[in-house]
Amino acid sequence: MNKMRRLFYPLFLLLFTTSLVLAQDDLPQPPDLSVGLVPVRTVGLITADPFDTEAAWTPWLVNRGTLALENGRYRARLDADGIAVALHAAQLDNMVIEVEMTPLAGGQQTAYILLCRANSDNPATSDQFIITATGQASINNQVYGDASALLNSAQPNRITAVCVDEYLALYINGRLFLETEDTTLTTGAGGLMVFAGDARADVLFDNFRLWYAEQGEAPAATPTSAPAPEATAVVASLEQLTAYASEPEVAMAELYELGLLGKEYAPAFSTQGALNLGDGNWFTPLGRTLPATNFVLGAELNFSPGDINQTERCTLAVRVQTDDVGQVQQQIEVGFTNDGSLIALETRNGDELATLERAALGLDLTRPHHLLALVLDERLTVYVDGERILHNVSVSAATGHYGVVLVGRGEDARCEARNIWAYHALPFQVGRCEAVAWQSVNRRSGAGTDFRITGALPPGQNEPITGLAIAADGARWVQLEDGDFVAETVVWTVGECDAIPPVP
């Protein structure tokens, strides 16, 4: 199961309200949380429960099964479609949760879940760190991957969930596996949930630990390949950029000055980074709600190979399209292989990945490298550390989102992308004003939400604007060439839009 949805069920609450008082010498050591994109440190142990006393966990109700102490461990035995939940009484904004989990039985849909910032009235409202019986893992369905290589079958697995500010991370047996950002929830309880799904579920929990946590000191900045302005006389050109490592708006301005872009462009998204680790095929999606056709994507890639004897790659993915079960149907990848080469690949119509171009650069992979890709219509241009390496490579015209890919063949493989940003490049026909939506928006028969919906304006599609109307509530609506209206706040207006005539 490559995609896992957050579980929303009517849940009954199981609370434990006592924490064990431990001698200072017996306090459990917090996990090492310094390897992620956001360094985290624990600053206070809230509870450390070895499940030795019945009073610590008193179930109110378990649906279709049992939840009880057994030989010093907390055991959930559930029939198909059964569910059990347990929450700690402490309400925290930032926390680290750790538990030893031993799966004994489960089916394709069985899920073992650590809950963070859970609502005490409805624990389904929570940040959810999900591991299935088949070895799939997810955080809030934002990032996911196959963790089966890291999990021990019928043996204890140390699972750690990190919730600090907007940063969320999942560690499996001491290794960082997934991380993402989510600003939806700010405070709540920590706890455990088991959902049996399509089969009988049986799982043991032991040594539950809950820490208060905060962001630690950021690691020292890694030197990059950006040229120091005072030490170089390089002048920006089509073959050599100078602002590629600057703030995105500065980099975009240079591309415009060089004639690589029109004057119409708009920010799509930016994120601090994404990290994939280990042996396997890993994908972290980005910007899934902002698909685009024409854009500029920039990032700093730091690739540590895991096996130099097998081909590995660390890439940025663009124009990503997937089917209903998460299988890639369309995708372009640009990045580095473990021999220091630049590679561009493409999947079309669900076919096997094909290599478009490969440039043997002999990159030093002990340090990061800046990658900047222009994807415009059916052409791909790629700069590495400011130098143009690929120019006007033919690609399929398509619309999709973004991501970071690692194909690792050793457990030490690491693909880290930092300071990722994308700008929409908005082409338009000279001499007219056009509307471009960044996501599917409603077309209406008049200026206002009271008017009938006539259809949708898909993302990335240019529609000529013929007029501007003011709704009864004062909102601005643009009239399209066919007479339909869309709200001005949900589209970009590009082209010659200084004097849009009022709608009669």
BATIZA-599385 format. One record per residue (C-alpha): x negated, y negated, z; residue number from 1. Coordinates in steps of 0.02 Angstrom, whole numbers, padded with zeros to 5 digits. Example, Ala and Ser with C-alpha at 12.3 -4.5 7.8 and 13.67 -1.06 7.14 Angstrom:
BEGIN
- xx|yy|zz|num
- -00615|00225|00390|1 $
- -00684|00053|00357|2 $
end
This chain:
BEGIN
- xx|yy|zz|num
- 00000|00000|00000|1 $
- -00100|-00147|-00067|2 $
- 00027|-00278|-00017|3 $
- 00104|-00278|00154|4 $
- 00245|-00392|00203|5 $
- 00259|-00466|00375|6 $
- 00379|-00362|00478|7 $
- 00538|-00450|00530|8 $
- 00652|-00341|00635|9 $
- 00763|-00370|00787|10 $
- 00635|-00329|00919|11 $
- 00652|-00292|01105|12 $
- 00519|-00361|01217|13 $
- 00401|-00263|01328|14 $
- 00306|-00371|01450|15 $
- 00166|-00340|01568|16 $
- 00136|-00476|01693|17 $
- -00013|-00420|01795|18 $
- -00196|-00431|01752|19 $
- -00332|-00328|01830|20 $
- -00453|-00419|01944|21 $
- -00628|-00363|01899|22 $
- -00792|-00388|01987|23 $
- -00904|-00506|01889|24 $
- -01025|-00365|01847|25 $
- -00884|-00263|01772|26 $
- -00817|-00396|01654|27 $
- -00811|-00330|01475|28 $
- -00927|-00414|01352|29 $
- -00839|-00517|01219|30 $
- -00866|-00468|01037|31 $
- -00991|-00560|00927|32 $
- -00884|-00681|00826|33 $
- -01023|-00786|00752|34 $
- -01030|-00709|00577|35 $
- -00869|-00781|00506|36 $
- -00837|-00941|00411|37 $
- -00785|-01021|00576|38 $
- -00898|-00973|00723|39 $
- -00794|-00931|00877|40 $
- -00840|-00904|01058|41 $
- -00739|-00835|01203|42 $
- -00733|-00949|01355|43 $
- -00628|-00852|01480|44 $
- -00563|-00676|01505|45 $
- -00374|-00677|01533|46 $
- -00351|-00490|01558|47 $
- -00443|-00326|01538|48 $
- -00322|-00181|01551|49 $
- -00387|-00001|01540|50 $
- -00207|00062|01555|51 $
- -00240|00147|01721|52 $
- -00086|00082|01813|53 $
- 00096|00103|01767|54 $
- 00142|-00067|01838|55 $
- 00041|-00159|01706|56 $
- 00155|-00101|01564|57 $
- 00341|-00080|01598|58 $
- 00439|-00051|01437|59 $
- 00612|-00125|01431|60 $
- 00667|-00028|01277|61 $
- 00581|00070|01140|62 $
- 00681|00104|00983|63 $
- 00677|00287|00927|64 $
- 00532|00349|01031|65 $
- 00430|00331|01190|66 $
- 00297|00213|01252|67 $
- 00209|00264|01413|68 $
- 00043|00286|01502|69 $
- -00039|00453|01471|70 $
- -00209|00504|01541|71 $
- -00265|00323|01561|72 $
- -00208|00268|01389|73 $
- -00051|00187|01322|74 $
- 00035|00303|01199|75 $
- 00172|00265|01073|76 $
- 00268|00413|01001|77 $
- 00399|00358|00877|78 $
- 00518|00445|00758|79 $
- 00538|00379|00581|80 $
- 00595|00196|00580|81 $
- 00551|00181|00765|82 $
- 00471|00024|00834|83 $
- 00385|-00027|00996|84 $
- 00321|-00196|01054|85 $
- 00223|-00253|01207|86 $
- 00172|-00432|01246|87 $
- 00056|-00506|01375|88 $
- 00138|-00639|01482|89 $
- 00005|-00773|01451|90 $
- 00051|-00909|01326|91 $
- -00106|-00969|01236|92 $
- -00148|-01077|01087|93 $
- -00318|-01000|01049|94 $
- -00357|-00819|01089|95 $
- -00458|-00665|01047|96 $
- -00373|-00495|01068|97 $
- -00464|-00329|01068|98 $
- -00400|-00152|01090|99 $
- -00460|00025|01057|100 $
- -00336|00110|00942|101 $
- -00332|00296|00903|102 $
- -00207|00342|00765|103 $
- -00145|00521|00780|104 $
- 00000|00529|00658|105 $
- 00087|00417|00532|106 $
- 00155|00398|00356|107 $
- 00133|00283|00208|108 $
- 00229|00143|00295|109 $
- 00166|00165|00472|110 $
- 00084|00008|00539|111 $
- -00016|-00029|00697|112 $
- -00013|-00216|00731|113 $
- -00101|-00339|00846|114 $
- 00009|-00490|00879|115 $
- -00058|-00663|00908|116 $
- 00041|-00820|00957|117 $
- 00199|-00715|00966|118 $
- 00365|-00795|01010|119 $
- 00423|-00716|01173|120 $
- 00604|-00718|01115|121 $
- 00565|-00641|00945|122 $
- 00391|-00565|00924|123 $
- 00418|-00551|00736|124 $
- 00373|-00736|00735|125 $
- 00187|-00709|00760|126 $
- 00020|-00699|00674|127 $
- 00006|-00516|00629|128 $
- -00152|-00414|00606|129 $
- -00090|-00256|00521|130 $
- -00177|-00089|00495|131 $
- -00079|00051|00413|132 $
- -00098|00237|00437|133 $
- -00167|00245|00260|134 $
- -00308|00124|00304|135 $
- -00242|-00037|00225|136 $
- -00264|-00198|00322|137 $
- -00186|-00370|00312|138 $
- -00174|-00537|00402|139 $
- 00000|-00611|00378|140 $
- -00003|-00541|00200|141 $
- -00119|-00685|00154|142 $
- -00273|-00576|00138|143 $
- -00279|-00388|00129|144 $
- -00393|-00243|00083|145 $
- -00433|-00060|00100|146 $
- -00515|-00032|00270|147 $
- -00514|00158|00265|148 $
- -00704|00166|00253|149 $
- -00719|00074|00419|150 $
- -00587|00169|00516|151 $
- -00612|00330|00615|152 $
- -00480|00462|00592|153 $
- -00409|00528|00758|154 $
- -00550|00434|00849|155 $
- -00548|00266|00940|156 $
- -00563|00111|00831|157 $
- -00606|-00057|00907|158 $
- -00488|-00185|00830|159 $
- -00515|-00371|00862|160 $
- -00399|-00513|00813|161 $
- -00458|-00694|00816|162 $
- -00334|-00840|00823|163 $
- -00424|-01006|00849|164 $
- -00342|-01164|00783|165 $
- -00294|-01124|00603|166 $
- -00430|-00990|00585|167 $
- -00379|-00806|00588|168 $
- -00499|-00658|00574|169 $
- -00489|-00469|00589|170 $
- -00637|-00365|00648|171 $
- -00637|-00175|00633|172 $
- -00762|-00078|00739|173 $
- -00869|-00232|00761|174 $
- -00872|-00284|00578|175 $
- -00786|-00436|00507|176 $
- -00659|-00373|00380|177 $
- -00534|-00511|00339|178 $
- -00517|-00696|00375|179 $
- -00398|-00834|00322|180 $
- -00316|-00995|00379|181 $
- -00136|-01022|00435|182 $
- -00064|-01175|00520|183 $
- 00113|-01106|00545|184 $
- 00099|-01056|00729|185 $
- 00010|-01148|00869|186 $
- 00044|-01054|01031|187 $
- 00120|-00893|01097|188 $
- 00080|-00724|01173|189 $
- -00038|-00586|01124|190 $
- 00019|-00407|01111|191 $
- 00041|-00243|01018|192 $
- 00169|-00175|00898|193 $
- 00193|-00006|00814|194 $
- 00312|00023|00669|195 $
- 00337|00204|00616|196 $
- 00412|00172|00445|197 $
- 00443|00327|00340|198 $
- 00368|00458|00458|199 $
- 00336|00504|00639|200 $
- 00203|00394|00719|201 $
- 00085|00434|00861|202 $
- -00050|00314|00921|203 $
- -00156|00286|01077|204 $
- -00210|00116|01144|205 $
- -00346|00087|01273|206 $
- -00448|-00055|01347|207 $
- -00338|-00201|01297|208 $
- -00433|-00366|01319|209 $
- -00375|-00544|01298|210 $
- -00491|-00695|01300|211 $
- -00462|-00879|01284|212 $
- -00570|-00942|01140|213 $
- -00628|-01096|01048|214 $
- -00730|-01141|00897|215 $
- -00916|-01127|00931|216 $
- -01059|-01229|00863|217 $
- -01070|-01216|00674|218 $
- -01225|-01127|00611|219 $
- -01365|-01229|00539|220 $
- -01330|-01277|00360|221 $
- -01411|-01164|00232|222 $
- -01519|-01258|00106|223 $
- -01436|-01269|-00063|224 $
- -01500|-01295|-00237|225 $
- -01431|-01472|-00250|226 $
- -01567|-01590|-00312|227 $
- -01612|-01730|-00190|228 $
- -01568|-01895|-00274|229 $
- -01726|-01981|-00215|230 $
- -01836|-01841|-00280|231 $
- -01768|-01820|-00456|232 $
- -01745|-01928|-00607|233 $
- -01623|-01810|-00692|234 $
- -01486|-01901|-00785|235 $
- -01317|-01817|-00800|236 $
- -01285|-01740|-00969|237 $
- -01175|-01607|-01048|238 $
- -01314|-01480|-01013|239 $
- -01358|-01537|-00835|240 $
- -01239|-01606|-00704|241 $
- -01301|-01704|-00555|242 $
- -01143|-01716|-00446|243 $
- -01096|-01531|-00446|244 $
- -01132|-01515|-00258|245 $
- -01048|-01678|-00211|246 $
- -00871|-01705|-00149|247 $
- -00745|-01635|-00275|248 $
- -00682|-01806|-00328|249 $
- -00861|-01861|-00366|250 $
- -00896|-01703|-00467|251 $
- -00734|-01728|-00563|252 $
- -00776|-01909|-00600|253 $
- -00942|-01855|-00676|254 $
- -00855|-01726|-00787|255 $
- -00737|-01863|-00846|256 $
- -00880|-01984|-00881|257 $
- -00965|-01850|-00985|258 $
- -00808|-01824|-01088|259 $
- -00779|-01647|-01027|260 $
- -00607|-01693|-00958|261 $
- -00470|-01815|-00997|262 $
- -00424|-01949|-00872|263 $
- -00276|-01848|-00807|264 $
- -00325|-01725|-00670|265 $
- -00259|-01691|-00496|266 $
- -00319|-01591|-00345|267 $
- -00247|-01415|-00332|268 $
- -00320|-01346|-00171|269 $
- -00477|-01337|-00066|270 $
- -00531|-01219|00071|271 $
- -00682|-01200|00183|272 $
- -00720|-01028|00117|273 $
- -00684|-00843|00097|274 $
- -00786|-00691|00143|275 $
- -00785|-00511|00080|276 $
- -00893|-00375|00158|277 $
- -00943|-00195|00134|278 $
- -00936|-00048|00017|279 $
- -00784|-00055|-00096|280 $
- -00683|-00170|-00208|281 $
- -00626|-00325|-00112|282 $
- -00515|-00469|-00164|283 $
- -00466|-00624|-00065|284 $
- -00326|-00722|-00153|285 $
- -00328|-00912|-00155|286 $
- -00201|-01040|-00212|287 $
- -00065|-00911|-00244|288 $
- 00072|-01043|-00239|289 $
- -00020|-01156|-00362|290 $
- -00047|-01058|-00523|291 $
- -00129|-01155|-00664|292 $
- -00184|-01140|-00844|293 $
- -00312|-01280|-00861|294 $
- -00424|-01322|-00714|295 $
- -00597|-01346|-00642|296 $
- -00653|-01231|-00501|297 $
- -00806|-01260|-00394|298 $
- -00886|-01162|-00252|299 $
- -01050|-01113|-00172|300 $
- -01078|-00925|-00184|301 $
- -01191|-00832|-00063|302 $
- -01215|-00651|-00119|303 $
- -01308|-00521|-00017|304 $
- -01317|-00356|-00113|305 $
- -01289|-00192|-00022|306 $
- -01369|-00072|-00148|307 $
- -01492|-00130|-00280|308 $
- -01480|00037|-00370|309 $
- -01297|00015|-00416|310 $
- -01214|-00132|-00501|311 $
- -01127|-00250|-00380|312 $
- -01050|-00420|-00408|313 $
- -00988|-00573|-00314|314 $
- -00870|-00678|-00419|315 $
- -00735|-00810|-00423|316 $
- -00573|-00750|-00504|317 $
- -00459|-00866|-00601|318 $
- -00294|-00852|-00695|319 $
- -00253|-00702|-00586|320 $
- -00087|-00615|-00624|321 $
- -00028|-00459|-00532|322 $
- 00120|-00342|-00549|323 $
- 00249|-00300|-00415|324 $
- 00130|-00179|-00327|325 $
- -00020|-00295|-00329|326 $
- -00113|-00221|-00477|327 $
- -00208|-00348|-00581|328 $
- -00135|-00375|-00754|329 $
- -00233|-00530|-00805|330 $
- -00392|-00602|-00729|331 $
- -00552|-00692|-00774|332 $
- -00705|-00671|-00661|333 $
- -00861|-00779|-00656|334 $
- -01006|-00749|-00537|335 $
- -01165|-00655|-00501|336 $
- -01225|-00476|-00509|337 $
- -01351|-00402|-00389|338 $
- -01493|-00421|-00515|339 $
- -01472|-00610|-00513|340 $
- -01374|-00624|-00676|341 $
- -01223|-00731|-00715|342 $
- -01077|-00631|-00780|343 $
- -00906|-00673|-00852|344 $
- -00774|-00538|-00866|345 $
- -00590|-00529|-00913|346 $
- -00444|-00411|-00889|347 $
- -00304|-00428|-01016|348 $
- -00131|-00348|-01008|349 $
- -00184|-00228|-00871|350 $
- -00328|-00156|-00974|351 $
- -00500|-00114|-00906|352 $
- -00615|-00258|-00860|353 $
- -00719|-00313|-01010|354 $
- -00882|-00411|-01005|355 $
- -00870|-00575|-01100|356 $
- -01046|-00642|-01072|357 $
- -01198|-00599|-00966|358 $
- -01348|-00712|-00937|359 $
- -01504|-00641|-00855|360 $
- -01553|-00788|-00744|361 $
- -01658|-00698|-00614|362 $
- -01572|-00796|-00475|363 $
- -01645|-00793|-00301|364 $
- -01502|-00713|-00205|365 $
- -01579|-00752|-00036|366 $
- -01501|-00925|-00050|367 $
- -01331|-00987|-00109|368 $
- -01296|-01054|-00283|369 $
- -01166|-01178|-00342|370 $
- -01044|-01119|-00474|371 $
- -00932|-01237|-00572|372 $
- -00811|-01169|-00703|373 $
- -00705|-01265|-00827|374 $
- -00560|-01160|-00891|375 $
- -00470|-01258|-01026|376 $
- -00346|-01173|-01141|377 $
- -00444|-01031|-01224|378 $
- -00618|-01090|-01177|379 $
- -00729|-01058|-01026|380 $
- -00883|-01162|-00981|381 $
- -00990|-01120|-00830|382 $
- -01125|-01219|-00738|383 $
- -01244|-01138|-00613|384 $
- -01331|-01260|-00496|385 $
- -01283|-01397|-00618|386 $
- -01356|-01315|-00773|387 $
- -01238|-01265|-00912|388 $
- -01261|-01078|-00939|389 $
- -01103|-01027|-01033|390 $
- -01018|-01142|-01157|391 $
- -00848|-01123|-01238|392 $
- -00833|-00935|-01210|393 $
- -00671|-00872|-01286|394 $
- -00541|-00816|-01156|395 $
- -00355|-00780|-01158|396 $
- -00237|-00925|-01125|397 $
- -00139|-00880|-00968|398 $
- -00076|-00951|-00804|399 $
- -00124|-00880|-00635|400 $
- -00198|-00910|-00463|401 $
- -00374|-00891|-00395|402 $
- -00477|-00776|-00284|403 $
- -00646|-00713|-00227|404 $
- -00703|-00538|-00279|405 $
- -00836|-00423|-00209|406 $
- -00879|-00258|-00289|407 $
- -00998|-00185|-00160|408 $
- -01087|-00018|-00165|409 $
- -01170|-00028|00004|410 $
- -01105|-00066|00178|411 $
- -01216|-00222|00189|412 $
- -01142|-00303|00033|413 $
- -01080|-00479|00070|414 $
- -00995|-00606|-00044|415 $
- -00964|-00774|00038|416 $
- -00889|-00923|-00052|417 $
- -00897|-01091|00035|418 $
- -00823|-01262|-00003|419 $
- -00704|-01194|-00133|420 $
- -00601|-01321|-00228|421 $
- -00496|-01332|-00385|422 $
- -00426|-01474|-00487|423 $
- -00289|-01460|-00616|424 $
- -00341|-01529|-00785|425 $
- -00182|-01599|-00859|426 $
- -00184|-01610|-01049|427 $
- -00053|-01720|-01131|428 $
- -00005|-01785|-01302|429 $
- -00073|-01958|-01335|430 $
- 00061|-02092|-01345|431 $
- 00188|-02019|-01225|432 $
- 00222|-01988|-01041|433 $
- 00244|-01807|-00983|434 $
- 00294|-01713|-00827|435 $
- 00193|-01563|-00766|436 $
- 00251|-01456|-00619|437 $
- 00126|-01371|-00503|438 $
- 00257|-01241|-00457|439 $
- 00425|-01192|-00527|440 $
- 00550|-01334|-00496|441 $
- 00735|-01355|-00529|442 $
- 00800|-01448|-00680|443 $
- 00966|-01534|-00647|444 $
- 01104|-01611|-00751|445 $
- 01086|-01778|-00662|446 $
- 00976|-01880|-00546|447 $
- 01004|-01801|-00375|448 $
- 01019|-01636|-00285|449 $
- 01209|-01644|-00297|450 $
- 01200|-01613|-00484|451 $
- 01207|-01440|-00562|452 $
- 01047|-01340|-00584|453 $
- 01022|-01310|-00770|454 $
- 00861|-01211|-00763|455 $
- 00681|-01220|-00705|456 $
- 00525|-01312|-00759|457 $
- 00385|-01182|-00748|458 $
- 00214|-01227|-00678|459 $
- 00087|-01296|-00800|460 $
- 00213|-01335|-00938|461 $
- 00214|-01514|-01007|462 $
- 00384|-01593|-01038|463 $
- 00405|-01765|-01117|464 $
- 00483|-01897|-01004|465 $
- 00610|-02014|-01083|466 $
- 00671|-02113|-00933|467 $
- 00671|-02149|-00747|468 $
- 00826|-02145|-00636|469 $
- 00855|-02193|-00454|470 $
- 00972|-02076|-00359|471 $
- 01102|-02134|-00234|472 $
- 00981|-02096|-00090|473 $
- 00844|-02200|-00172|474 $
- 00742|-02051|-00234|475 $
- 00659|-02066|-00405|476 $
- 00702|-01939|-00540|477 $
- 00628|-01926|-00714|478 $
- 00733|-01882|-00865|479 $
- 00660|-01754|-00984|480 $
- 00675|-01752|-01172|481 $
- 00821|-01631|-01170|482 $
- 00921|-01739|-01048|483 $
- 00884|-01638|-00890|484 $
- 00815|-01721|-00733|485 $
- 00678|-01669|-00609|486 $
- 00627|-01755|-00448|487 $
- 00473|-01863|-00473|488 $
- 00399|-01799|-00309|489 $
- 00381|-01619|-00372|490 $
- 00290|-01656|-00536|491 $
- 00137|-01745|-00597|492 $
- 00166|-01882|-00724|493 $
- 00026|-01884|-00852|494 $
- -00011|-01988|-01004|495 $
- 00053|-02162|-01041|496 $
- 00175|-02181|-00897|497 $
- 00152|-02363|-00849|498 $
- 00316|-02418|-00926|499 $
- 00445|-02277|-00914|500 $
- 00611|-02352|-00969|501 $
- 00758|-02345|-00847|502 $
- 00896|-02223|-00886|503 $
- 01048|-02320|-00952|504 $
end
